[in-house]
């Protein structure tokens, strides 16, 4: 059985990532890329679905302590035993060729007997590879995949597992290097573990040195930025929502989705966080990934894409995996890719306008793309859609979607007015005004003084917190203040904010079961409270959210307040990005607000 979601730490090389448990076991790893089939899938089953652990032979399953080496993605896990103290150093070097996982066992005190066991299972735990030896290396091959393990410790095979017992004394270091290659490649890259460790440490510390934030929450901000960098697919600049699939939003439930893709809904807030923190190159790469991904006819724009801009992300179920804590099904791919979500047009227009305002120059054809998006929007903005939460119920006139359609028209007008672009500005102004009037008429409940989830609904939605953030109405507008207070009263459960209520008959998503509090929404609430002058309450909420991070500073998508645990895919970019922006706002690091003139 895998550990709790927050028992895991992340290591990665900016093309893929692995999750390492407190017990020294790597339980999740997709090779060679984030969206490739996993070769370790114990996270969604048990050790027979693939894992690799290193820990003391004396029986201490859970480490005494662990941490990331200062401002890096190098994980250090330590055990204190009656024999002595030992540390396992885990990392993935930023790669120029093949991906590597490096594990160095370091003796700190005494002499400690150690055990290691490697179970490689390709294709999400479904394929047991053929194993052969080549000198001091062991190779596992099946289909297109080949994994090589190099170490001075000889591994013995039995019952489809390779294991070993060895000792490490104070001052001694024992390396293990695992490398993936296409199976037609017969020789693995030979990596020096110690040199790779030094290079990796320098890489991360040099990268962190670019961070411009020096406020009260620097440690949390830096860890979130490192996590965001680790979730970036370096060759293209695309940023995955999470490196995992099917970690449940409700333990034992069916709300299990594949998040190893790039969502447009995250575009502007991600760009803002990167720019405001000093990471212009990453912001530019993310903007350029987005422009390439959405190229084509505007009616074919999707809500998400693969890390290389792929459009076909067909969803299927790995029925041989029992799921995390028996949360079935395990989904590979994401059928929401085919949904119609009106908000993505506003998100793309918003991120491109923010990039231009921030000094990121773009080619002239990008304005042509923007014009085509707004021209198309003129014909489709008044259609119902599935909304940003990818509900699987009937389409509705979601208020957030209409607000983002307004954003698209507004940003087009700004590009003409402020940056001298050419376009039918009067027509776009008229479109902007028409959408604004309709939302204020049909999306607002004057009796309760709040905007609603969709036209005619009495339900609320945390996305309404973004109405002032994108500039649709100012924060001091009574309708905005009323909406913030209504969401706080109705959607804040046990001190954290739900996306919407799932415990009512007319819930929009039409899915069984429940879900945890959505952490991004809780950060939005902290920012909203700050913006309406309730700084004390905002800071208290923000610090409650910081307290949910695990021992190495990571957050999943949601929090189950009843169970007192993190749920959903992990770690979640959509949680760490608003952490950064809210910290910046709370620290008065920068007065910039998205959507303001």
C-alpha positions in Angstrom: 0.0 0.0 0.0 1.3 3.4 -0.9 1.6 6.1 1.7 -0.5 9.2 2.2 -0.2 11.6 -0.7 1.7 14.1 1.5 4.2 11.4 2.4 5.8 11.9 -1.0 8.5 14.3 -2.2 9.2 15.2 -5.8 12.4 14.8 -7.8 12.7 15.7 -11.5 14.7 16.8 -14.5 12.3 19.1 -16.2 11.1 16.5 -18.6 9.7 14.0 -16.1 9.4 13.5 -12.4 9.3 10.8 -9.7 7.6 10.6 -6.3 9.7 9.3 -3.4 8.0 8.2 -0.1 9.1 8.6 3.5 10.0 4.9 3.4 12.7 5.4 0.7 10.5 4.0 -2.1 10.1 5.6 -5.5 6.5 4.7 -6.2 5.8 6.8 -9.3 7.9 7.5 -12.4 7.0 7.9 -16.1 9.8 7.6 -18.6 11.1 9.3 -20.6 8.5 12.1 -20.3 5.8 13.3 -17.9 3.1 11.8 -20.1 4.9 8.5 -20.9 3.7 5.2 -19.4 5.0 4.7 -15.9 7.6 2.1 -15.0 6.9 2.5 -11.2 3.2 2.5 -10.5 3.0 1.4 -6.9 1.4 4.7 -6.1 -1.8 3.5 -7.9 -1.6 -0.1 -6.6 1.1 -1.9 -4.7 4.8 -2.9 -5.0 3.9 -5.5 -7.6 3.0 -2.6 -9.9 6.6 -1.4 -9.8 8.8 0.5 -7.3 12.3 0.9 -6.0 13.2 1.2 -2.4 16.4 1.7 -0.4 16.2 1.6 3.4 17.9 0.1 6.5 17.7 -3.6 6.9 16.9 -3.2 10.6 13.2 -2.6 9.9 12.8 1.2 10.2 10.3 1.7 7.4 9.7 5.5 7.8 12.7 7.9 7.8 13.6 9.9 10.9 13.7 13.1 8.9 14.0 14.4 5.3 14.5 17.7 3.6 15.5 19.2 0.3 19.1 20.4 0.1 19.0 24.2 0.4 17.1 25.8 -2.4 17.4 22.7 -4.7 15.4 19.7 -5.8 17.9 17.3 -4.3 16.1 15.2 -1.6 17.9 14.0 1.5 16.2 11.3 3.6 17.8 10.1 6.9 17.3 7.2 9.2 18.7 6.8 12.7 19.0 3.2 13.7 20.7 1.3 16.5 23.5 0.6 14.1 24.1 4.2 13.1 22.7 6.9 10.9 22.4 6.8 7.1 21.2 9.3 4.4 19.8 8.6 1.0 20.3 11.4 -1.5 17.8 11.3 -4.4 17.8 13.5 -7.5 17.4 13.6 -11.3 20.1 15.6 -13.1 18.8 18.2 -15.6 19.3 16.3 -18.8 20.8 16.9 -22.2 20.3 13.2 -23.3 18.9 10.2 -21.4 17.0 10.6 -18.2 18.7 9.4 -15.0 17.7 8.8 -11.4 20.6 8.9 -9.0 20.5 7.5 -5.5 23.5 7.9 -3.2 23.6 6.1 0.1 25.8 8.0 2.5 27.0 6.7 5.9 26.8 9.4 8.6 27.4 7.4 11.9 28.3 3.8 12.6 27.9 1.0 10.0 24.4 0.4 8.8 23.1 -2.6 6.9 20.9 -1.5 4.0 18.4 -3.3 1.8 17.3 -2.3 -1.8 14.7 -3.9 -4.0 13.9 -2.9 -7.6 10.7 -3.9 -9.4 10.5 -2.5 -12.9 7.0 -2.8 -14.4 6.6 -1.0 -17.8 3.3 0.2 -19.2 1.8 1.4 -15.9 2.6 -1.8 -14.0 1.4 -4.1 -16.8 4.6 -5.5 -18.3 7.3 -7.4 -16.6 10.6 -6.8 -18.5 13.3 -9.2 -19.5 16.4 -8.8 -17.4 20.0 -9.3 -18.5 23.5 -8.3 -17.2 26.3 -6.5 -19.0 29.4 -6.3 -16.8 28.5 -4.3 -13.6 25.2 -3.1 -15.1 21.7 -4.7 -15.2 19.4 -4.0 -18.0 15.6 -4.4 -18.2 14.0 -4.5 -21.6 10.4 -4.7 -22.8 8.9 -3.3 -26.0 10.2 0.2 -26.6 11.6 0.6 -23.1 15.1 -0.2 -21.7 16.2 0.7 -18.2 19.8 0.2 -17.0 21.0 0.1 -13.4 24.6 0.8 -12.5 26.0 0.3 -9.0 28.9 -1.3 -7.2 26.3 -3.3 -5.3 25.4 -6.5 -7.1 21.6 -7.2 -7.4 20.2 -10.7 -7.4 17.0 -11.6 -9.1 14.1 -13.8 -7.9 10.3 -13.8 -8.2 10.5 -10.8 -10.6 12.3 -8.6 -8.2 16.0 -7.7 -8.0 17.4 -6.9 -4.5 20.5 -6.7 -2.5 21.8 -6.2 1.1 24.9 -4.1 1.6 26.5 -2.0 4.4 27.6 1.6 4.5 29.9 3.1 7.1 30.4 6.6 8.3 32.0 8.6 5.5 31.2 6.0 2.8 29.0 6.7 -0.2 27.4 4.0 -2.3 25.9 5.2 -5.7 23.0 3.8 -7.7 22.3 5.2 -11.2 19.2 4.2 -13.2 19.0 5.3 -16.8 16.3 5.0 -19.5 17.0 4.4 -23.2 14.9 3.3 -26.1 15.2 -0.5 -26.2 17.1 -0.5 -29.5 20.0 1.3 -27.8 22.4 -1.3 -26.5 24.7 0.8 -24.3 23.5 3.1 -21.5 25.1 6.5 -20.7 27.7 6.2 -18.0 27.0 8.9 -15.4 29.3 9.8 -12.6 26.9 10.1 -9.6 29.1 12.5 -7.6 29.8 14.8 -10.5 26.1 14.8 -11.4 25.2 15.7 -7.8 27.5 18.7 -7.9 26.2 19.8 -11.3 22.6 19.4 -10.2 23.1 21.4 -7.0 24.8 24.3 -8.9 22.0 24.3 -11.4 19.2 24.7 -8.8 21.1 27.2 -6.7 22.0 29.3 -9.7 18.4 29.2 -10.9 17.0 30.2 -7.5 19.4 33.1 -7.3 17.3 34.8 -10.0 14.3 35.0 -7.6 13.5 38.7 -6.9 11.2 38.0 -4.0 12.6 38.7 -0.6 9.5 39.0 1.5 8.1 37.3 4.6 7.3 34.0 2.8 10.5 33.5 0.8 11.0 29.9 1.7 7.5 28.9 0.7 7.7 31.0 -2.5 11.1 29.5 -3.5 9.9 26.0 -2.9 6.8 26.7 -5.0 8.9 28.2 -7.8 11.2 25.2 -7.8 8.2 22.9 -8.0 6.8 25.0 -10.9 10.2 24.7 -12.7 10.3 21.0 -12.1 6.8 20.7 -13.7 8.0 22.6 -16.8 8.8 20.5 -19.8 12.1 22.1 -20.7 12.2 21.4 -24.5 9.0 23.3 -25.1 8.2 25.5 -22.0 4.9 23.8 -21.4 4.0 23.3 -17.7 2.0 20.3 -16.6 -0.7 20.6 -14.0 0.8 17.7 -12.0 3.2 14.8 -12.7 0.5 12.2 -11.7 -2.7 10.7 -12.8 -5.8 9.5 -10.9 -4.8 10.5 -7.3 -8.4 10.9 -6.1 -10.3 14.0 -5.1 -12.2 11.7 -2.7 -10.6 8.6 -1.2 -12.3 5.6 -2.7 -14.3 7.8 -5.2 -14.4 8.1 -9.0 -13.2 11.7 -9.3 -9.8 10.6 -10.6 -8.2 12.4 -13.5 -5.0 12.5 -15.5 -3.2 15.9 -14.9 0.0 15.3 -16.9 -1.0 17.9 -19.4 -1.0 21.7 -19.8 -4.2 23.7 -19.1 -4.9 27.1 -20.6 -6.8 28.1 -17.5 -3.5 28.4 -15.7 -1.9 30.5 -18.3 -2.2 34.1 -17.0 -1.6 33.4 -13.3 1.4 31.3 -14.2 2.9 34.0 -16.4 2.2 36.6 -13.7 3.9 34.5 -11.0 7.0 33.9 -13.1 7.4 37.6 -14.2 6.8 39.0 -10.8 9.3 36.6 -9.3 12.1 37.5 -11.8 11.8 34.5 -14.2 11.4 36.3 -17.5 12.9 33.4 -19.6 10.5 30.9 -18.1 7.6 33.3 -18.7 8.6 33.8 -22.3 9.0 30.0 -22.9 5.5 29.4 -21.4 4.0 32.2 -23.6 5.7 30.7 -26.7 4.5 27.2 -25.9 1.0 28.6 -25.6 1.1 30.4 -28.9 2.4 27.3 -30.7 -0.2 25.0 -29.0 -3.2 27.1 -29.9 -2.2 27.8 -33.5 -4.9 26.9 -36.0 -8.5 27.7 -36.4 -10.0 29.4 -33.3 -13.0 27.1 -33.2 -10.6 24.2 -32.7 -8.8 25.7 -29.7 -8.7 23.2 -26.8 -8.7 23.7 -23.0 -5.5 21.6 -22.6 -2.7 20.3 -24.7 0.2 17.8 -24.3 3.6 19.1 -23.2 4.7 19.3 -26.8 1.4 20.8 -27.9 -0.3 17.5 -28.7 -4.1 17.7 -29.2 -5.2 14.1 -29.0 -5.3 13.1 -25.3 -7.7 10.2 -25.5 -8.9 8.9 -22.1 -8.9 5.2 -21.3 -8.8 3.2 -18.1 -5.9 1.0 -16.8 -8.2 -1.6 -15.3 -5.4 -3.8 -13.9 -4.5 -1.1 -11.4 -6.6 -1.0 -8.2 -6.1 2.7 -7.8 -4.8 4.8 -5.0 -6.4 3.4 -1.8 -8.8 1.5 -4.1 -10.0 4.7 -5.8 -11.1 3.5 -9.2 -10.9 4.0 -12.1 -7.3 4.8 -13.0 -7.6 7.1 -16.0 -4.9 7.7 -18.6 -5.5 10.6 -20.9 -8.3 13.2 -20.3 -11.6 13.3 -22.1 -12.2 16.9 -21.0 -9.8 17.8 -23.8 -12.9 17.7 -26.1 -15.0 20.0 -24.0 -16.1 23.5 -25.1 -14.9 26.0 -22.5 -15.5 29.7 -23.4 -13.1 30.9 -20.8 -10.0 29.8 -22.7 -10.4 32.6 -25.3 -10.2 35.1 -22.5 -7.3 33.3 -20.9 -5.2 33.4 -24.1 -6.0 37.0 -24.8 -5.2 38.0 -21.2 -1.9 36.2 -21.1 -0.8 37.7 -24.4 -1.7 41.2 -23.3 0.0 40.7 -19.9 3.1 39.5 -21.8 3.1 42.5 -24.0 2.6 44.8 -21.0 5.5 43.1 -19.2 7.9 43.8 -22.1 7.8 40.3 -23.7 7.9 41.2 -27.4 6.1 38.8 -29.8 6.0 38.3 -33.6 3.4 40.1 -35.6 1.6 36.9 -36.4 0.6 36.6 -32.7 -1.6 39.7 -33.1 -3.2 38.0 -36.1 -3.9 35.0 -33.8 -5.5 37.3 -31.2 -7.7 39.0 -33.8 -9.0 35.7 -35.1 -9.8 34.6 -31.5 -11.9 37.7 -30.8 -13.6 37.6 -34.2 -14.6 34.0 -33.6 -15.8 34.9 -30.1 -18.2 37.5 -31.5 -20.2 34.5 -32.9 -20.0 32.1 -30.0 -19.8 34.0 -26.7 -23.5 33.6 -26.0 -23.5 29.8 -26.2 -23.5 27.7 -23.1 -20.3 25.8 -22.2 -18.9 23.3 -19.7 -17.0 25.9 -17.7 -13.5 26.0 -16.4 -14.0 23.1 -13.9 -14.7 20.6 -16.8 -18.1 19.5 -15.4 -19.5 16.5 -17.0 -23.1 17.6 -16.7 -25.1 19.6 -19.3 -23.7 22.9 -20.7 -24.7 26.1 -18.9 -24.2 29.8 -19.2 -21.4 29.9 -16.6 -20.8 33.4 -15.3 -17.0 32.9 -15.1 -17.0 31.8 -18.8 -18.9 35.0 -19.8 -16.6 37.2 -17.7 -13.6 35.7 -19.5 -15.3 36.3 -22.9 -15.5 39.9 -21.7 -11.8 39.7 -20.9 -11.0 38.7 -24.4 -12.9 41.7 -25.9 -11.4 44.0 -23.3 -7.8 42.9 -24.0 -8.4 43.3 -27.7 -9.5 46.9 -27.1 -6.5 47.5 -24.9 -4.1 46.2 -27.5 -5.5 48.8 -30.0 -5.7 51.7 -27.6 -2.4 51.2 -25.7 -0.1 49.4 -28.1 -1.3 50.7 -31.5 -2.5 47.4 -32.9 -5.0 47.6 -35.8 -8.5 46.2 -35.4 -12.2 47.0 -35.4 -12.1 48.7 -32.0 -15.7 50.1 -32.1 -17.0 46.6 -32.8 -14.9 45.1 -30.0 -16.0 47.9 -27.6 -19.6 47.1 -28.4 -19.0 43.4 -27.8 -17.3 44.1 -24.5 -20.2 46.3 -23.4 -22.8 43.8 -24.5 -21.2 40.9 -22.5 -20.8 43.1 -19.4 -24.4 44.1 -19.4 -25.7 40.6 -19.9 -23.5 39.2 -17.1 -24.7 41.9 -14.7 -28.3 41.3 -15.6 -28.5 37.5 -15.7 -25.5 36.4 -13.7 -26.2 38.5 -10.6 -28.7 37.8 -7.9 -29.8 41.2 -6.5 -31.7 39.6 -3.7 -28.6 38.0 -2.2 -26.2 40.6 -3.6 -23.9 38.0 -5.3 -23.0 36.7 -8.7 -24.0 33.1 -9.2 -22.4 30.0 -10.8 -24.5 30.2 -14.0 -27.5 32.1 -15.3 -30.6 31.2 -13.3 -28.7 29.2 -10.7 -28.8 29.8 -7.0 -25.4 28.1 -6.5 -22.1 29.9 -6.1 -18.7 29.1 -7.6 -15.3 30.1 -6.3 -14.3 31.2 -9.8 -16.5 34.3 -9.2 -13.6 35.5 -6.9 -11.8 36.3 -10.2 -14.3 38.9 -11.3 -12.4 41.8 -9.9 -9.0 40.2 -10.5 -9.5 40.3 -14.2 -10.9 43.9 -14.1 -14.5 43.1 -14.9 -15.6 45.2 -11.8 -13.5 46.9 -9.1 -12.9 45.3 -5.7 -14.9 48.1 -4.0 -18.0 47.5 -6.1 -20.8 46.4 -3.7 -21.6 43.4 -5.9 -18.0 42.2 -5.7 -17.9 42.6 -1.9 -21.2 40.8 -1.7 -20.0 37.9 -3.8 -16.8 37.5 -1.8 -18.8 37.4 1.4 -21.4 35.0 0.0 -18.7 32.6 -1.1 -17.0 32.8 2.3 -20.3 32.0 3.9 -21.4 29.2 1.6 -18.3 27.6 0.1 -15.8 28.0 3.0 -16.0 24.7 4.8 -13.7 24.0 7.8 -11.7 27.1 7.0 -11.1 26.3 3.3 -12.9 27.1 0.1 -14.7 24.6 -2.1 -14.9 25.1 -5.9 -18.7 24.7 -5.6 -21.1 22.6 -3.6 -21.1 18.9 -4.5 -23.6 17.9 -1.8 -26.7 19.3 -3.5 -29.1 17.8 -5.9 -28.5 20.4 -8.7 -24.7 20.3 -8.6 -23.3 21.3 -11.9 -20.8 18.5 -12.4 -23.3 15.6 -12.3 -20.6 13.3 -10.8 -21.2 11.0 -7.7 -19.3 11.5 -4.5 -17.6 14.5 -3.0 -14.3 16.3 -3.2 -11.9 18.3 -0.9 -11.4 22.0 -0.6 -9.8 23.3 -3.8 -6.5 24.9 -2.6 -6.3 27.4 -5.5 -9.7 28.7 -4.6 -8.6 29.2 -1.0 -5.6 31.2 -2.2 -8.0 33.3 -4.4 -10.1 34.0 -1.3 -7.1 35.1 0.7 -6.2 37.5 -2.1 -9.8 38.7 -2.4 -10.0 39.4 1.4 -6.8 41.3 1.2 -8.1 43.4 -1.7 -11.3 44.4 0.1 -9.3 45.6 3.2 -9.6 42.5 5.4 -5.8 41.9 5.6 -5.9 40.1 9.0 -8.4 37.5 7.8 -6.5 37.2 4.5 -3.2 36.6 6.2 -4.7 34.1 8.6 -6.2 32.1 5.7 -2.9 32.2 3.8 -1.0 30.9 6.8 -3.5 28.1 7.3 -2.9 27.2 3.7 0.9 27.2 4.2 0.4 24.9 7.2 -1.2 22.3 4.9 2.1 21.8 3.0 3.9 18.6 3.7 7.3 18.5 5.5 9.1 19.4 2.3 6.8 22.2 1.3 4.5 20.5 -1.3 0.8 20.8 -2.0 -1.7 18.6 -3.9 -4.8 19.9 -5.6 -7.2 19.7 -2.7 -7.4 19.2 1.1 -9.8 16.8 2.8 -10.5 18.7 6.1 -12.5 15.8 7.5 -9.7 13.3 7.0 -7.0 15.9 7.7 -5.1 15.0 4.5 -4.2 16.2 1.0 -6.1 14.7 -1.9 -5.9 15.0 -5.7 -3.0 15.0 -8.0 0.4 15.9 -6.5 2.2 18.2 -6.5 -0.2 20.6 -8.1 1.0 23.6 -10.1 -2.5 25.2 -9.7 -1.9 25.2 -6.0 1.7 26.5 -5.9 1.2 29.3 -8.5 -1.5 31.2 -6.5 0.6 30.6 -3.4 3.3 32.6 -5.0 1.1 35.4 -6.2 -0.8 35.7 -2.9 2.5 35.8 -1.0 3.7 38.6 -3.3 0.5 40.6 -2.6 0.6 40.0 1.1 4.2 41.1 1.3 3.6 44.2 -0.7 6.4 43.1 -3.0 4.7 44.5 -6.1 1.4 46.5 -6.5 0.7 44.9 -9.8 -2.8 43.3 -10.1 -3.9 41.3 -13.1 -6.4 43.1 -15.2 -5.8 46.6 -13.7 -4.9 49.6 -15.9 
